[in-house]
């Protein structure tokens, strides 16, 4: 699915995607505490990502680099987190 460039239409579609995570998270009611803790951490990260995309739409939809540049940016961000994980192939 592509994201619409119209700000209002994009917001509606993106809000639906964001809400789907909460909907699926409700299935964790019977899960153990570790799974719930993981889900809550995931929600925090996703909320930050969601806010960033909404604030920077439509510029973030227009990637002008290439795969090599994307991998370099990913690896640089991972290094800033103190991890040595490489970009997925």
C-alpha positions in Angstrom: 0.0 0.0 0.0 1.2 3.5 -0.8 0.7 6.4 1.5 -1.3 9.3 0.2 0.4 12.7 -0.1 -2.7 14.6 0.9 -2.1 15.5 4.5 -5.7 14.8 5.7 -6.0 11.5 3.8 -2.6 10.5 5.1 -3.5 11.3 8.7 -6.6 9.1 8.4 -4.7 6.2 7.0 -1.8 6.5 9.3 -4.1 6.8 12.4 -5.7 3.6 11.4 -2.3 1.8 11.2 -1.3 3.2 14.6 -4.6 2.1 16.1 -4.2 -1.4 14.8 -1.2 -1.9 17.1 -3.4 -1.1 20.1 -6.1 -3.4 18.8 -3.6 -6.3 18.5 -2.1 -5.4 21.9 -5.5 -6.1 23.5 -4.8 -9.8 22.8 -2.0 -9.7 25.4 -4.5 -9.7 28.3 -3.8 -13.3 29.1 0.0 -13.1 28.5 2.7 -13.1 31.1 4.3 -10.0 32.5 7.4 -10.1 30.3 5.3 -10.1 27.1 3.3 -7.2 28.4 6.4 -5.3 29.3 7.8 -5.9 25.8 4.5 -4.7 24.2 4.5 -1.5 26.3 8.1 -0.7 25.2 7.1 -1.4 21.6 4.2 1.0 22.0 6.5 3.8 23.3 8.9 3.3 20.3 6.1 3.2 17.9 4.5 6.3 19.3 7.8 8.2 18.8 8.0 6.9 15.2 4.4 7.8 14.6 4.8 11.3 15.9 8.0 11.8 13.8 6.3 10.7 10.6 3.2 12.8 11.1 5.3 15.9 11.9 7.5 15.4 8.8 5.0 14.2 6.2 5.3 14.3 3.2 9.0 14.8 3.2 9.8 11.4 4.8 7.9 9.6 2.1 10.4 10.8 -0.6 13.5 8.7 -0.2 16.1 10.0 -2.6 19.0 7.8 -1.6 19.9 4.3 -2.5 20.3 1.0 -0.6 23.9 1.6 0.3 23.1 5.0 1.7 20.2 3.6 3.7 22.4 0.9 5.2 25.1 3.4 6.1 22.5 5.6 7.9 21.1 2.6 9.7 24.5 1.4 10.9 25.4 4.9 12.0 22.2 5.1 14.1 22.8 1.7 15.6 26.4 2.7 16.6 24.9 5.8 18.3 22.9 3.4 20.4 26.0 1.5 21.5 25.2 -1.6 19.6 27.3 -3.5 17.0 24.4 -5.0 15.2 24.7 -4.6 11.4 21.8 -3.8 9.0 19.6 -6.7 8.0 20.5 -8.1 4.5 
